[in-house]
Amino acid sequence: MAGFDGTTGNDHDVGVTRRSSTTPSIRDVAATAGVSYQTVSRVLNDSPRVNAGTRSHVLEVIARLGYRPNRAARALGSGLSNSVTVVIANTTLYGYAATLQGIEEAARSEGFAVGVRVVESDGPVDVRHAVEHVSDPDAGGVVVIAFDTAGAEVLRALPAKVPAVAATEAGGLTGVSRSMIFLDERQAAADATGHLLDLGHHTVHHVAIPSESGTSARRAGWRTALEDAGALVPEVLTAGWDVRSAYEAGVRLAADTAVTAVLCGNDDTALAVRRALYEAGRDVPGDVSIIGFDDVPGAAYWTPALTTVRMDFVALGRACLTAIAAELAGEPQPPLALAPPSLVIRESTAPRRNN
């Protein structure tokens, strides 16, 4: 993996007394300049996050010490690699891909290289291979996108010595002492369900996506809103990550004329349910109102435009990179400022018809 900071040989000193025959490291530059090694890395990577005065001072120290960064070298002076490996089970689904995007964007700003390790399944062999891949002492930090059982199993199996942060479902994973960052969509799911009840729908059906815990925040928020309103809590229909299974759930719902409102586990699920309703001759939102989850970029341009819950996965990814960078530097975890998920009302919801 390219993109690491390191040192190269130098046959003479430049105004500095060395403790050994090795050339100065990025840590030596940081100590002399009175800044963190991450700040030095940002200067070397032309990050806009460094002010002009600090940049000038660090560059002066670099020149005085004779430090020569070698981005092909694998180790920093501390032995920690200036890189992050992302463990992920799916790189195409929106939530995963957008979180990965946020990690990569923040890594460029922080001066980190990013590698990706796809874990094929939650089977013991695949999990072990992923863990072994990221457990090299010089491999730097690890960010696990643990939205599913495969990612969760990797996180649980990582040796304690491996610096790691995880993006998880709301509430994190039980029995795991790692730093876990999440978007808590529980209230947004309750708000979405409440919106449908306020439109006069007697209850709201739910097509759920897979959950690592089996009791996701989306499902919990939906159920709480129904129970608080004294409404019937229907059976949950569980779809897989594939749209075909969501479509099949939609076929079941379309055949039941008592179904007038559906909360879907994500926007792909909503698209598949919408198709099933269309084929059954049931209008959206005239006959059935639909709400999705995630607010994928195209949701506003569907016909009808999709009412959905906006999730800022890119910000989640940035927060994960910032957290692992702090852990690698031995610094306190920075405060988080993630916007809570929120309901975006568009055209796919309407008042219930009085039949």
Wavefront OBJ file of the C-alpha trace (Angstrom):
o trace
v 0.000 0.000 0.000
v 1.462 3.317 -1.050
v 1.216 6.618 0.742
v 3.235 6.069 3.899
v 5.614 8.554 5.492
v 9.071 7.313 6.425
v 12.727 8.245 6.382
v 15.631 7.822 4.021
v 19.328 7.727 4.564
v 21.464 10.865 4.743
v 25.257 10.993 4.960
v 25.598 14.239 6.897
v 23.906 16.223 9.637
v 22.317 19.589 9.074
v 22.740 21.509 12.343
v 21.361 18.738 14.545
v 22.886 16.321 17.040
v 21.566 12.833 16.422
v 20.951 10.198 19.049
v 21.965 7.530 16.558
v 23.041 7.097 12.967
v 19.458 7.176 11.736
v 18.054 10.157 9.912
v 15.372 12.317 11.566
v 11.848 10.956 11.577
v 8.531 12.725 11.263
v 8.276 12.466 15.064
v 11.575 14.337 15.415
v 10.230 17.097 13.200
v 7.032 17.274 15.229
v 8.903 17.421 18.552
v 11.272 20.123 17.338
v 8.478 22.200 15.832
v 6.248 21.743 18.883
v 3.354 20.314 16.901
v 1.752 16.876 16.501
v 3.109 14.451 13.919
v -0.285 14.710 12.188
v 0.309 18.421 11.649
v 3.659 17.636 10.033
v 1.928 15.062 7.831
v -0.691 17.627 6.806
v 2.057 20.082 5.853
v 3.735 17.410 3.731
v 0.418 16.637 2.049
v -0.478 20.312 1.440
v -3.582 20.084 3.614
v -5.626 23.301 3.751
v -6.228 22.675 7.461
v -2.800 24.075 8.421
v -2.510 27.842 8.780
v 0.239 29.701 6.939
v 2.313 30.482 10.034
v 2.401 26.878 11.227
v 3.139 25.627 7.719
v 6.081 28.005 7.366
v 7.468 27.032 10.781
v 7.197 23.284 10.094
v 8.833 23.641 6.683
v 11.696 25.564 8.287
v 12.220 22.761 10.831
v 12.073 20.141 8.066
v 14.796 21.981 6.161
v 16.923 22.510 9.264
v 16.742 18.879 10.353
v 17.233 17.532 6.861
v 14.106 15.420 7.067
v 13.245 13.676 3.815
v 9.797 12.058 3.659
v 9.597 8.829 1.727
v 5.986 7.955 1.006
v 6.929 4.466 -0.056
v 8.441 3.642 3.328
v 6.180 1.676 5.636
v 6.886 2.953 9.115
v 6.889 6.215 10.967
v 9.539 6.868 13.612
v 7.062 5.605 16.206
v 6.454 2.387 14.350
v 2.885 3.390 13.447
v 1.991 3.469 9.790
v 0.486 6.663 8.413
v -2.349 4.699 6.872
v -5.783 3.266 7.530
v -7.333 0.064 6.256
v -11.116 -0.015 5.926
v -12.756 -3.400 6.470
v -16.070 -3.507 4.634
v -18.477 -6.195 3.460
v -20.099 -4.258 0.631
v -18.734 -1.362 -1.413
v -21.825 -0.739 -3.563
v -24.727 -0.197 -1.149
v -25.246 3.497 -0.512
v -24.615 3.594 3.253
v -21.389 1.634 2.942
v -20.121 3.505 -0.113
v -20.908 6.943 1.336
v -19.208 6.078 4.645
v -16.155 4.923 2.704
v -16.259 8.183 0.749
v -16.181 10.178 3.983
v -13.223 8.171 5.284
v -11.280 8.751 2.074
v -12.043 12.477 1.998
v -10.917 12.967 5.602
v -7.823 10.829 5.017
v -6.652 13.113 2.226
v -6.995 16.085 4.545
v -5.172 14.299 7.372
v -2.395 12.982 5.127
v -3.336 9.311 5.481
v -3.305 6.610 2.842
v -6.417 4.425 2.692
v -6.646 0.750 1.782
v -9.767 -1.376 1.556
v -10.192 -4.979 2.671
v -13.469 -6.614 1.661
v -14.627 -9.349 4.034
v -16.489 -11.850 1.892
v -18.832 -13.217 4.558
v -19.280 -13.706 8.291
v -17.884 -17.232 8.013
v -14.923 -18.054 10.292
v -12.426 -18.424 7.426
v -13.306 -15.118 5.772
v -13.311 -13.304 9.109
v -9.927 -14.781 10.055
v -8.377 -13.791 6.731
v -9.619 -10.208 7.122
v -8.302 -10.005 10.695
v -4.909 -11.381 9.699
v -4.677 -8.872 6.854
v -5.097 -5.857 9.132
v -3.156 -7.161 12.155
v 0.344 -6.380 10.832
v 2.079 -4.244 13.509
v 3.056 -1.726 10.813
v -0.353 -1.635 9.155
v -1.553 1.486 10.973
v -5.159 1.911 11.997
v -8.307 0.038 11.080
v -11.808 1.340 10.451
v -14.429 -1.394 10.399
v -17.749 -0.613 8.751
v -19.779 -2.946 10.945
v -23.297 -2.467 9.635
v -23.650 -6.238 9.243
v -22.619 -9.512 10.853
v -19.455 -9.836 8.750
v -18.096 -6.482 9.865
v -19.218 -7.070 13.439
v -17.411 -10.414 13.601
v -14.196 -8.848 12.300
v -14.423 -6.106 14.920
v -14.931 -8.640 17.714
v -12.019 -10.769 16.483
v -9.431 -7.984 16.153
v -6.514 -8.314 18.603
v -6.531 -5.629 21.299
v -3.168 -4.320 20.046
v -4.682 -3.280 16.694
v -5.870 0.359 16.774
v -9.438 0.317 15.501
v -12.609 2.379 15.263
v -15.937 1.148 13.919
v -18.963 2.607 12.197
v -21.908 0.620 13.542
v -25.643 0.497 13.812
v -27.144 2.828 16.396
v -26.087 1.908 19.922
v -22.914 0.079 18.901
v -22.149 -3.600 19.423
v -22.598 -5.331 22.749
v -19.518 -6.738 24.431
v -17.114 -4.642 22.331
v -14.833 -2.093 24.006
v -13.711 -0.342 20.819
v -14.582 3.208 19.827
v -17.841 2.962 17.889
v -19.479 5.817 16.017
v -23.019 5.714 14.676
v -25.960 7.718 13.430
v -28.886 7.142 15.788
v -31.855 6.839 13.473
v -34.258 5.619 16.155
v -35.991 8.979 16.583
v -36.107 9.604 12.838
v -37.821 6.227 12.326
v -40.337 7.187 15.002
v -40.864 10.563 13.311
v -41.406 8.881 9.948
v -43.952 6.489 11.448
v -45.646 9.335 13.284
v -45.878 11.330 10.048
v -47.815 8.495 8.430
v -50.114 8.149 11.433
v -50.723 11.904 11.385
v -51.845 11.543 7.763
v -54.658 9.297 8.973
v -53.177 5.862 8.323
v -54.382 3.375 10.948
v -51.026 1.621 11.113
v -47.694 1.427 9.292
v -46.160 -1.740 7.885
v -42.402 -2.197 7.934
v -40.062 -3.902 5.463
v -36.795 -4.247 7.353
v -33.250 -4.617 6.069
v -30.826 -7.048 7.772
v -29.547 -5.982 11.175
v -26.435 -7.167 12.996
v -28.359 -7.208 16.250
v -31.730 -8.287 14.898
v -33.385 -5.308 16.611
v -32.235 -2.300 14.625
v -32.862 1.289 15.654
v -35.055 1.746 12.593
v -37.296 -1.099 13.666
v -37.248 0.051 17.294
v -38.276 3.598 16.396
v -41.101 2.326 14.177
v -42.433 0.019 16.887
v -42.213 2.657 19.623
v -44.197 5.176 17.568
v -46.948 2.643 16.892
v -47.149 1.532 20.503
v -47.194 5.122 21.780
v -50.090 5.871 19.420
v -51.985 2.756 20.442
v -51.857 1.508 16.852
v -51.679 -2.087 15.707
v -48.073 -3.318 15.325
v -48.017 -5.465 12.145
v -45.650 -8.345 11.494
v -42.268 -7.143 10.254
v -41.370 -8.290 6.752
v -37.611 -8.845 6.517
v -35.831 -8.331 3.210
v -32.204 -9.046 2.397
v -29.717 -6.577 0.991
v -30.905 -7.546 -2.503
v -33.807 -5.676 -4.077
v -35.417 -8.914 -5.250
v -36.273 -9.935 -1.693
v -37.647 -6.450 -1.033
v -39.773 -6.714 -4.158
v -41.164 -10.047 -2.938
v -42.068 -8.412 0.379
v -43.771 -5.670 -1.626
v -45.809 -8.253 -3.537
v -47.166 -9.564 -0.217
v -48.060 -6.064 0.935
v -49.650 -5.133 -2.403
v -52.003 -8.100 -2.160
v -53.415 -6.820 1.149
v -55.821 -3.957 0.534
v -55.698 -3.050 4.239
v -52.072 -1.904 3.759
v -52.011 1.874 3.254
v -48.597 2.924 4.639
v -45.138 1.331 4.544
v -41.853 2.308 6.193
v -38.968 0.714 4.300
v -35.564 -0.152 5.742
v -33.719 1.758 3.033
v -34.405 3.542 -0.245
v -33.548 0.511 -2.394
v -36.202 -1.414 -0.483
v -38.678 1.418 -1.054
v -37.965 1.346 -4.791
v -38.652 -2.408 -4.937
v -41.855 -2.113 -2.880
v -42.978 0.747 -5.119
v -42.540 -1.501 -8.159
v -44.609 -4.288 -6.612
v -47.398 -1.854 -5.786
v -47.325 -0.439 -9.329
v -47.665 -3.905 -10.857
v -50.622 -4.612 -8.556
v -52.329 -1.433 -9.729
v -51.966 0.339 -6.395
v -51.110 4.011 -6.626
v -48.399 5.731 -4.585
v -49.299 7.832 -2.666
v -53.009 7.613 -3.517
v -53.511 4.072 -2.251
v -50.309 3.466 -0.310
v -47.829 5.934 1.208
v -44.163 4.909 1.262
v -41.210 6.214 3.272
v -37.643 5.113 2.644
v -34.407 5.496 4.581
v -30.979 7.001 3.771
v -31.943 9.649 1.156
v -29.879 8.306 -1.727
v -28.931 11.001 -4.270
v -31.689 10.047 -6.719
v -34.538 9.822 -4.208
v -35.706 13.372 -4.892
v -36.085 12.579 -8.623
v -38.243 9.461 -8.447
v -41.857 9.590 -9.569
v -43.223 10.308 -7.061
v -40.266 11.865 -5.253
v -39.494 9.721 -2.230
v -40.205 10.786 1.315
v -37.263 9.380 3.266
v -34.942 9.773 6.240
v -31.706 11.593 5.495
v -28.578 9.902 6.880
v -25.222 11.703 6.583
v -22.993 8.683 6.026
v -20.221 10.843 4.565
v -19.960 12.739 7.856
v -19.952 9.410 9.690
v -16.972 8.291 7.638
v -15.109 11.525 8.288
v -15.718 11.146 12.014
v -14.324 7.600 11.948
v -11.110 8.717 10.235
v -10.669 11.604 12.669
v -11.159 9.216 15.590
v -8.635 6.623 14.390
v -6.106 9.353 13.602
v -6.418 10.599 17.182
v -6.011 7.072 18.539
v -2.865 6.512 16.471
v -1.457 9.790 17.768
v -2.286 8.935 21.377
v -4.595 11.933 21.565
v -8.081 12.161 23.155
v -11.017 11.346 20.936
v -12.311 14.589 19.386
v -15.901 15.646 20.100
v -18.432 14.559 17.498
v -20.771 16.935 15.717
v -22.863 14.598 13.582
v -26.211 15.897 12.383
v -29.013 13.581 13.562
v -30.962 11.711 10.878
v -34.052 13.646 9.817
v -37.265 13.075 7.891
v -37.440 14.642 4.405
v -41.062 14.906 3.259
v -41.635 14.661 -0.502
v -44.374 13.241 -2.723
v -44.635 9.549 -1.802
v -46.763 10.179 1.296
v -50.311 11.514 1.414
v -53.422 11.418 3.632
v -55.195 8.081 3.802
v -58.195 7.785 1.535
v -61.517 7.230 3.265
v -62.980 4.220 1.553
l 1 2 3 4 5 6 7 8 9 10 11 12 13 14 15 16 17 18 19 20 21 22 23 24 25 26 27 28 29 30 31 32 33 34 35 36 37 38 39 40 41 42 43 44 45 46 47 48 49 50 51 52 53 54 55 56 57 58 59 60 61 62 63 64 65 66 67 68 69 70 71 72 73 74 75 76 77 78 79 80 81 82 83 84 85 86 87 88 89 90 91 92 93 94 95 96 97 98 99 100 101 102 103 104 105 106 107 108 109 110 111 112 113 114 115 116 117 118 119 120 121 122 123 124 125 126 127 128 129 130 131 132 133 134 135 136 137 138 139 140 141 142 143 144 145 146 147 148 149 150 151 152 153 154 155 156 157 158 159 160 161 162 163 164 165 166 167 168 169 170 171 172 173 174 175 176 177 178 179 180 181 182 183 184 185 186 187 188 189 190 191 192 193 194 195 196 197 198 199 200 201 202 203 204 205 206 207 208 209 210 211 212 213 214 215 216 217 218 219 220 221 222 223 224 225 226 227 228 229 230 231 232 233 234 235 236 237 238 239 240 241 242 243 244 245 246 247 248 249 250 251 252 253 254 255 256 257 258 259 260 261 262 263 264 265 266 267 268 269 270 271 272 273 274 275 276 277 278 279 280 281 282 283 284 285 286 287 288 289 290 291 292 293 294 295 296 297 298 299 300 301 302 303 304 305 306 307 308 309 310 311 312 313 314 315 316 317 318 319 320 321 322 323 324 325 326 327 328 329 330 331 332 333 334 335 336 337 338 339 340 341 342 343 344 345 346 347 348 349 350 351 352 353 354 355
